[in-house]
Amino acid sequence: MYTRRDRLFVAFLVIPSFVLLGAVVIYPFIYNLILSFGNMNLTRIRDWQLVGVRQYVKILTEPTQPDFYEIFLKTVIWTVVNVVFHVVLGVFLALLLNQKLRGKAVYRTLLIIPWAIPQYIVALTWRGMFNYEYGAINVILTKYLNLPAVEWLKSPTEAFLACILTNIWLGFPFMMVVALGALQSIPSELYEAADIDGATWYHKLTRVTLPLIRPVMIPAVTLGIIWTFNSLNIVWLVTNTGEPSDKTHILVSFVYKAAFNFYNFSQAAALSIFIFVILLALSLFFMRRSRATEAAY
Amino acid sequence: MKPALLILAFVWTFFSFGGCSRSTADDSRRIVIWHQMRPDERDLLQRQIDRYMKSHPGTTVVQLYMETETLRSGFVTGSIAGQGPDLVYGPSDPIGVYEVTKTIVPLENLVPPGFLADFDSSGQVWYKGHLYQLADKIGNHLALVYNKKYVTRPPATDQELISLCRRIQDKYGYTANRPNVYGLAWNYTEPFFFIPFYTGFGGWVFDADGLTPSLDNPSMVRALNYVRELRDVYKIIPGESDYEIADALFKDGKTAMLINGDWSWAGYREKGIDIGVAPLPLIVETGRWCAPMTSPKGYSVNANVRKEKMPLVMDVLEYLLSKENQAETARALNTAPTRHSVYRDSDIRDNEILQNSLLQIQRGRPMPVVPEMRAIWDAMRPSYQAVMGGAKTPEQAARDMQHLAERKIRDMME
C-alpha cells in the first residue's frame, strides 16, 4: 500500500521526464499538427491562420515540384531496398562471424567501421567517390573492370542508386551487430540436437537459427524501417539537396526542403503528418503480422 | 519517506531544468555574429574581433560560421522564435526575405549622423525605404580567374576563350579522351554561375517591373544551349563539375581557368597559384558582356536585439565597418571595399586583381533583393540541371523554369 508521500515522491521523480517529453515530443507534435492546418509560409510567417485541410488537399491533388506520389514511391523503394540489404548482409556477415574464424576481432572491427564514422563524413566521401571523372567508383569500373563510366550524380536514377549504395554500406553493421548478439544467445545444445537428428546446414539455419533470432531481429527491422524512411542525411548530402532537378528526394528530404529552403512551413508540416501516419501504420502492421512480441522459446 | 529525501527530489528537479533556461547574465556584453565567410575571411574577422575585445575589456564578440542556406533559414526561424545572433552577415539577396519576416531592423536611425557619408551607395542596402544592411564588401561576384602558368593574356571574347581552351588542352594532351588540363571549369550545378551566360545572351531574371519572372525567352534557350555546347561540342569544360570539383581542379592545376567569385581568390594565392583575374568575356554573337550578379556583403541587425544592448551592437558594427578594417580586408582578400576613403589607399589603387574585379563589378548587375528572387533560384535550379543532365531540352527547361517560378511566387504570396 503506497502512502500519499510515496506517491508524491514518485511524482517528483517522473515529473521532469514528463515535462521534458512534453517539451520535445508532445508539444512539437501538436504544434506541427496545428501548423499543417494553417497557411504559414514566407509571407505569413508571423500572421498565419488556420485554413483547414487545404495543405493536405494541395499535396494530394495539385502537382508539386517534385510530385508527391513520385517521392512517395521513391521513399518506399528506398526503404525496402535498404532494409532488405541491411538485413540480408547483416545476418549473413553475423553468421560468418559466429563461426570459428582466425582474426575474428579484426573482421568484426572492420565491419563496424561504416557505422562508427559520422554520417556526414560518409555521405560527402561517397559523393566524391561517385564523381563521374575523378571518383573512385568510376576509376574502378573503367580501369580495372573495363566497364563504361557511370554518370552517377547527373541523372536521377543513377543518383538515387548512389544514395542507396551509400546507405546500404552505412546501415548493414547495425543489423550485423544485432544479429550477432542474437546468434550468440542461441544455446549450443539446440544445434547438437539437430546434428544428432541429421539436420543439414540449411535445416539448422531455417529451423533453428532464423526462428530464434526473429524476436531480436523484428524490432531491429522495425527500427531500421523507421530510421531508413526518415534518413535525411544521405539523400541530402550525397545528391547535394536533391540534385539533379530535385529528382532524388525521399519524403523527409522534401519536407526539409519545403520548410527550410522554401519557407513553406505548413506544407512541410502536412507532409510530416503523412510520414507519421505511414510509419505508424507500417510499424503496427509489421509488429502484428510478424508476432514479434511472442516468445520464441 | 524522510523530508530530506523530498528536499533532494526538489533540488534534483530544480537542477534538471536549470539547463533549460538561457543564461542572460552576460548576454548584454556578448555579441554574436552569424556569417557564411570562407576560412581566410573568418581568420581575418577573428583578428579584427580580437583587437576589439582587447580594447573593450568585458565585451565578448563571437563569430559563428554557417553554410549559406543554413544561415538564412536558421536566422529566420531563430529570429522568429525570439533567438538568433545579434548580427547576421552575408550577401544582400535575402534582405527581402528578412524584411518580409520582420527579422531585421532598419539601421538608418541607429547609425550616427554622418556615418553613411563615406559609404558608396552600393554598400548600403535600402529596401522599401529603409536601410537594412551595411556592407563591408561590394561584389560577391563571379569573374574569370586564370592560372598564369597556362594563360598569359586572358581572353576578351567567348571565341578567344574557346580557342585558348582548345590550345591549352591540346598542348597538355589527353588521357583516355580526357584533357590532362581543362581549359575552363566552374560549378555548373548552381544557377548563380549560369547568370553571366544568361545576361551575355541578353536575358535577365525579372521583367522591367522587377517582380515578374522572365525565364522563358530566346535568351534563356540560347544560353542553356551555349553552356551545353561548351561541354559537349567544344569539350572545354569537365563532364561533371560542382563547386568542389571545379575548385579542386583549379587548385591541382588541372584547369587553366575558372569562373569563381571574389571570395575564393585569396585562397588560390595562398595555395601558391599565380593567379590573374579578368572580367568575364564578351559574347560575340550578341555583342554583350557576360554580366554576373553583384551584391554587397554586409551586416544586418536582428530584430530581437534589446534596446539596452543596441548601442553595443552598433559599436561593434561600426568598428567592423571602419576604414582601417575595410582597408585591411581589401588588401588581404582582394575584395572591393564600400568606403570611398579606402579607395584612396595606394595599395588598393595599385592592386591589379582588385582593379579588374572593380571592372567586373561595373559590368555586372545588382542582384535583386526581393523575396521573389528565392523563387527564381529554386525554379531555375532543377531545369538547369536537367538540361546539363540531358533530361530536358533548353526549350522545355525555359518553359518549366517560368512556370515553376510563377507558381512558387504564387505559393509564397497566397
Contacts between the chains, C-beta under 8 A, distances in Angstrom:
chain1	res1	chain2	res2	distance
A	3	B	1	7.8
A	5	B	1	4.7
A	5	B	6	7.7
A	6	B	1	6.4
A	8	B	6	7.3
A	9	B	1	5.3
A	9	B	5	6.7
A	9	B	6	6.7
A	9	B	9	6.2
A	12	B	6	7.2
A	12	B	9	3.8
A	12	B	10	6.9
A	12	B	12	8.0
A	12	B	13	6.0
A	13	B	9	6.5
A	15	B	13	6.5
A	16	B	12	7.8
A	16	B	13	5.5
A	16	B	16	4.4
A	16	B	17	7.0
A	19	B	17	7.5
A	23	B	20	7.8
A	39	B	414	7.0
A	41	B	411	6.7
A	41	B	412	6.0
A	41	B	414	7.2
A	42	B	97	6.5
A	42	B	100	6.1
A	42	B	101	6.9
A	42	B	371	6.1
A	42	B	374	7.6
A	42	B	412	5.0
A	43	B	100	5.8
A	43	B	371	7.5
A	43	B	412	5.9
A	43	B	413	5.5
A	43	B	414	8.0
A	45	B	76	7.4
A	45	B	80	6.2
A	45	B	100	7.6
A	45	B	101	4.9
A	46	B	80	6.9
A	46	B	101	7.1
A	46	B	102	6.3
A	65	B	382	7.1
A	65	B	404	5.6
A	65	B	407	7.5
A	128	B	244	7.7
A	131	B	240	6.3
A	131	B	245	6.2
A	132	B	239	5.3
A	132	B	240	3.9
A	133	B	178	6.5
A	133	B	238	5.9
A	133	B	239	5.7
A	133	B	240	6.2
A	134	B	245	7.1
A	142	B	176	7.4
A	151	B	239	7.7
A	151	B	240	7.0
A	151	B	389	7.6
A	153	B	240	6.7
A	154	B	240	5.9
A	154	B	388	7.2
A	154	B	389	4.5
A	154	B	390	7.8
A	155	B	389	5.3
A	155	B	390	7.4
A	155	B	391	6.8
A	156	B	389	7.9
A	156	B	391	7.3
A	240	B	189	6.8
A	240	B	242	6.6
A	241	B	69	7.8
A	243	B	189	6.1
A	243	B	385	5.8
A	244	B	189	7.7
A	244	B	382	7.5
A	244	B	385	4.1
A	244	B	386	6.4
A	244	B	388	7.7
A	244	B	389	4.8
A	244	B	391	7.4
A	245	B	381	7.7
A	245	B	382	3.7
A	245	B	383	6.8
A	245	B	385	4.8
A	245	B	386	4.3
A	245	B	389	7.1
A	245	B	391	6.7
A	245	B	392	8.0
A	246	B	381	7.6
A	246	B	382	4.7
A	247	B	382	7.6
A	259	B	73	7.9
A	260	B	69	7.5
A	260	B	73	3.9
A	260	B	77	7.4
A	261	B	69	6.4
A	261	B	73	6.8
A	261	B	378	7.0
A	262	B	374	7.8
A	262	B	378	6.5
A	262	B	408	7.3
A	262	B	411	7.9
A	263	B	73	7.4
A	263	B	76	6.9
A	263	B	97	7.4
A	263	B	101	7.9
A	263	B	374	7.9
A	263	B	412	7.7
A	264	B	411	6.6
